[in-house]
């Protein structure tokens, strides 16, 4: 019922937000020396306020998307990129009948370029360490077959926790209690939601 919808939406939104924020921060190069996102809490608060505002006003949910990598690759580093995008979307509302006449195969090259920009982050994966490489592969393998980035992230996350939890004492240290809890929640989601 209602609880199932709320839980499914929560998992989807959290996964998309974390993936987009970390991916975008990596692309911009704002991660600190330890690979941590500075002021990550501020980004999450901003995201949660926008989601609550969207719900209160009856609009579709707002979320940070991985496609932000296209704006970042074009040189965007501040909120001005988002503002220009919002203005263009506003203009597109009035021009939508014209845009609907453009066949989908004409827009496919732009999507290929965005995909290329997104996949460039694979270079940061340590493929010599199977506890890192296998979850990344499982994640990448799952996305096209489920048509969902969120499902890919969930399977990658679950496999990361399982591989490291069963990989010995040293690997077990890489998995925090929060990661166990999140992996368990993802597993529960597959069985009960």
VENLIN-V194335 format. One record per pair of residues at least 24 apart in sequence whose C-alpha atoms are under 8 Angstrom apart, sorted by the first residue. I is the first residue (numbers start at 1). J is the second residue. If there is no record, write none. Layout:
BEGIN
i=I j=J
i=I j=J
END
This chain:
BEGIN
i=4 j=193
i=7 j=193
i=8 j=189
i=8 j=193
i=11 j=186
i=12 j=150
i=13 j=63
i=15 j=150
i=15 j=153
i=15 j=154
i=16 j=63
i=16 j=64
i=16 j=65
i=16 j=66
i=16 j=149
i=16 j=150
i=17 j=44
i=17 j=47
i=17 j=63
i=17 j=64
i=17 j=65
i=19 j=66
i=20 j=64
i=20 j=65
i=20 j=66
i=20 j=67
i=20 j=68
i=21 j=64
i=21 j=65
i=21 j=66
i=23 j=66
i=23 j=69
i=23 j=121
i=24 j=66
i=24 j=68
i=24 j=69
i=24 j=72
i=27 j=69
i=27 j=72
i=27 j=73
i=27 j=121
i=28 j=72
i=28 j=77
i=66 j=118
i=67 j=114
i=67 j=118
i=69 j=114
i=69 j=117
i=69 j=118
i=70 j=114
i=70 j=117
i=73 j=117
i=131 j=160
i=131 j=163
i=131 j=164
i=132 j=160
i=134 j=159
i=134 j=160
i=135 j=159
i=135 j=160
i=154 j=183
i=154 j=186
i=157 j=183
i=158 j=183
i=158 j=184
i=158 j=186
i=158 j=187
END
